[in-house]
Amino acid sequence: MNEKAPWKEGDDWFVFRDPDEKSYYGADLTEELIDRATTPKASGALELVLVGVVQLEAPQLQVVTVAGVQRTYAIAFLGGIEGEPPADWKWTARVSCANGERFDKTTKFRRRDT
């Protein structure tokens, strides 16, 4: 298993993380936007909800083309915390849509010291 690639267990997404690292994380928002037939709001569309990590830069929405398909990602630069991470260790991209809807995309962390 690629230690930086997220994987799905049931309805939850996970990624390995060293508690004190500083890293960029991405969440693919494409399917959620397609399901809602919308796009992110023009401004203020993305905020982060964090448990056991800290935001080191403002989050970004990035639109890229992968294998000819346009995809939308939430990008977050996160730092660690002192001590043991909490049981509900995670980051959530909270997205406000142009059609007035809002959704959360959460990735939980599993500890992997490097």
C-alpha positions as YAML, in Angstrom:
chain: A
units: angstrom
residues:
- id: 1
  name: MET
  ca: [0.00, 0.00, 0.00]
- id: 2
  name: ASN
  ca: [1.31, 3.46, -0.92]
- id: 3
  name: GLU
  ca: [1.79, 5.28, 2.39]
- id: 4
  name: LYS
  ca: [0.79, 8.68, 0.95]
- id: 5
  name: ALA
  ca: [-2.25, 7.53, -1.03]
- id: 6
  name: PRO
  ca: [-5.63, 7.59, 0.72]
- id: 7
  name: TRP
  ca: [-7.71, 4.42, 0.91]
- id: 8
  name: LYS
  ca: [-11.35, 3.77, 1.72]
- id: 9
  name: GLU
  ca: [-12.68, 1.55, 4.51]
- id: 10
  name: GLY
  ca: [-16.47, 1.36, 4.48]
- id: 11
  name: ASP
  ca: [-17.62, 4.98, 4.12]
- id: 12
  name: ASP
  ca: [-14.40, 6.49, 5.54]
- id: 13
  name: TRP
  ca: [-11.23, 7.68, 3.81]
- id: 14
  name: PHE
  ca: [-7.84, 7.23, 5.53]
- id: 15
  name: VAL
  ca: [-4.21, 8.22, 4.97]
- id: 16
  name: PHE
  ca: [-1.06, 7.42, 6.97]
- id: 17
  name: ARG
  ca: [0.51, 10.35, 8.83]
- id: 18
  name: ASP
  ca: [3.45, 10.95, 11.15]
- id: 19
  name: PRO
  ca: [2.07, 13.09, 14.02]
- id: 20
  name: ASP
  ca: [4.74, 15.81, 13.74]
- id: 21
  name: GLU
  ca: [5.05, 16.09, 9.95]
- id: 22
  name: LYS
  ca: [4.22, 19.08, 7.76]
- id: 23
  name: SER
  ca: [2.62, 17.95, 4.51]
- id: 24
  name: TYR
  ca: [0.18, 18.86, 1.77]
- id: 25
  name: TYR
  ca: [-3.01, 16.80, 1.62]
- id: 26
  name: GLY
  ca: [-5.57, 16.65, -1.15]
- id: 27
  name: ALA
  ca: [-9.19, 15.55, -1.28]
- id: 28
  name: ASP
  ca: [-10.91, 14.82, -4.59]
- id: 29
  name: LEU
  ca: [-14.24, 16.69, -4.59]
- id: 30
  name: THR
  ca: [-15.22, 15.78, -8.14]
- id: 31
  name: GLU
  ca: [-17.86, 13.12, -7.42]
- id: 32
  name: GLU
  ca: [-19.59, 15.21, -4.74]
- id: 33
  name: LEU
  ca: [-19.80, 18.18, -7.13]
- id: 34
  name: ILE
  ca: [-21.09, 16.01, -9.98]
- id: 35
  name: ASP
  ca: [-23.72, 14.44, -7.69]
- id: 36
  name: ARG
  ca: [-24.97, 17.95, -6.85]
- id: 37
  name: ALA
  ca: [-24.65, 19.24, -10.44]
- id: 38
  name: THR
  ca: [-22.75, 22.28, -9.21]
- id: 39
  name: THR
  ca: [-19.35, 23.91, -8.73]
- id: 40
  name: PRO
  ca: [-17.70, 25.50, -5.69]
- id: 41
  name: LYS
  ca: [-18.75, 29.10, -4.90]
- id: 42
  name: ALA
  ca: [-16.70, 31.76, -6.66]
- id: 43
  name: SER
  ca: [-15.15, 32.94, -3.37]
- id: 44
  name: GLY
  ca: [-14.99, 31.60, 0.16]
- id: 45
  name: ALA
  ca: [-15.90, 28.11, -1.02]
- id: 46
  name: LEU
  ca: [-13.45, 26.16, 1.14]
- id: 47
  name: GLU
  ca: [-12.78, 26.01, 4.86]
- id: 48
  name: LEU
  ca: [-11.03, 23.39, 6.93]
- id: 49
  name: VAL
  ca: [-12.28, 21.60, 10.03]
- id: 50
  name: LEU
  ca: [-9.27, 20.06, 11.79]
- id: 51
  name: VAL
  ca: [-8.79, 17.60, 14.64]
- id: 52
  name: GLY
  ca: [-5.24, 16.97, 15.86]
- id: 53
  name: VAL
  ca: [-3.51, 18.98, 13.10]
- id: 54
  name: VAL
  ca: [-2.99, 22.68, 12.41]
- id: 55
  name: GLN
  ca: [-3.48, 24.69, 9.22]
- id: 56
  name: LEU
  ca: [-0.17, 26.14, 7.98]
- id: 57
  name: GLU
  ca: [-1.46, 27.87, 4.82]
- id: 58
  name: ALA
  ca: [-4.83, 28.94, 3.49]
- id: 59
  name: PRO
  ca: [-6.58, 25.99, 1.81]
- id: 60
  name: GLN
  ca: [-6.96, 26.02, -1.97]
- id: 61
  name: LEU
  ca: [-9.28, 24.60, -4.58]
- id: 62
  name: GLN
  ca: [-7.42, 23.30, -7.63]
- id: 63
  name: VAL
  ca: [-8.97, 22.19, -10.90]
- id: 64
  name: VAL
  ca: [-6.81, 19.82, -12.95]
- id: 65
  name: THR
  ca: [-7.28, 17.54, -15.93]
- id: 66
  name: VAL
  ca: [-6.41, 13.90, -15.26]
- id: 67
  name: ALA
  ca: [-6.57, 11.48, -18.22]
- id: 68
  name: GLY
  ca: [-8.79, 13.96, -20.08]
- id: 69
  name: VAL
  ca: [-11.23, 14.40, -17.16]
- id: 70
  name: GLN
  ca: [-11.51, 17.67, -15.23]
- id: 71
  name: ARG
  ca: [-11.27, 17.07, -11.48]
- id: 72
  name: THR
  ca: [-11.56, 19.44, -8.49]
- id: 73
  name: TYR
  ca: [-9.36, 19.02, -5.41]
- id: 74
  name: ALA
  ca: [-9.20, 20.65, -1.99]
- id: 75
  name: ILE
  ca: [-5.55, 21.17, -1.02]
- id: 76
  name: ALA
  ca: [-4.45, 21.73, 2.59]
- id: 77
  name: PHE
  ca: [-0.97, 22.26, 4.08]
- id: 78
  name: LEU
  ca: [-1.11, 20.80, 7.59]
- id: 79
  name: GLY
  ca: [1.29, 20.59, 10.50]
- id: 80
  name: GLY
  ca: [1.42, 18.27, 13.44]
- id: 81
  name: ILE
  ca: [0.79, 18.73, 17.11]
- id: 82
  name: GLU
  ca: [2.72, 17.88, 20.25]
- id: 83
  name: GLY
  ca: [1.95, 14.60, 21.96]
- id: 84
  name: GLU
  ca: [-0.35, 11.75, 21.05]
- id: 85
  name: PRO
  ca: [-2.91, 12.39, 18.30]
- id: 86
  name: PRO
  ca: [-6.59, 12.19, 19.29]
- id: 87
  name: ALA
  ca: [-8.72, 9.14, 18.49]
- id: 88
  name: ASP
  ca: [-10.72, 11.13, 15.91]
- id: 89
  name: TRP
  ca: [-7.61, 12.47, 14.14]
- id: 90
  name: LYS
  ca: [-8.71, 13.95, 10.77]
- id: 91
  name: TRP
  ca: [-9.05, 16.84, 8.38]
- id: 92
  name: THR
  ca: [-12.26, 17.92, 6.68]
- id: 93
  name: ALA
  ca: [-12.70, 20.08, 3.60]
- id: 94
  name: ARG
  ca: [-15.99, 21.98, 4.03]
- id: 95
  name: VAL
  ca: [-17.16, 23.09, 0.59]
- id: 96
  name: SER
  ca: [-19.81, 25.72, -0.16]
- id: 97
  name: CYS
  ca: [-21.36, 25.29, -3.60]
- id: 98
  name: ALA
  ca: [-22.60, 27.77, -6.20]
- id: 99
  name: ASN
  ca: [-26.12, 26.28, -5.89]
- id: 100
  name: GLY
  ca: [-26.25, 27.01, -2.14]
- id: 101
  name: GLU
  ca: [-25.50, 23.47, -0.94]
- id: 102
  name: ARG
  ca: [-22.62, 22.61, 1.35]
- id: 103
  name: PHE
  ca: [-20.82, 19.31, 1.94]
- id: 104
  name: ASP
  ca: [-17.89, 17.93, 3.92]
- id: 105
  name: LYS
  ca: [-15.16, 15.61, 2.63]
- id: 106
  name: THR
  ca: [-13.26, 14.04, 5.54]
- id: 107
  name: THR
  ca: [-9.99, 12.12, 5.55]
- id: 108
  name: LYS
  ca: [-9.00, 10.36, 8.78]
- id: 109
  name: PHE
  ca: [-5.39, 9.72, 9.76]
- id: 110
  name: ARG
  ca: [-3.68, 6.50, 10.80]
- id: 111
  name: ARG
  ca: [-0.40, 6.88, 12.62]
- id: 112
  name: ARG
  ca: [2.80, 5.92, 10.82]
- id: 113
  name: ASP
  ca: [6.01, 7.28, 12.31]
- id: 114
  name: THR
  ca: [8.78, 7.98, 9.84]
...
